[in-house]
């Protein structure tokens, strides 16, 4: 009985944490934090990744600017990127992307 109660409490705590984190990414400050976290995680001493203006996370994702650079400077810039995908398609083991576009890729 005690183990079942502990398992239920642990599962509830994890589910609550996931909902809170996901909900925070739906706010402007959360989206700025997400862009900062992703930029930092993807950057290394040899390359720099900058993401700016993330909205619509996760299934109707829009990113105002994506920039990849190395020690020589930027080598890829994407403006107004848009990715719309179906979360429920993952249940069938496939990823269904409805829209993948960008206003400008340089």
Secondary structure, 3 states (H helix, E strand, C coil): CHHHHHHHHHHHHHHHHHHHHHHHCCCHHHHHHHHHHHHHHHCCCCEEEEEEEEECCCCEEEEEEEEEEECCEEEEEEEEEEEEEECHHHHHCCCEEEEEECCEEC
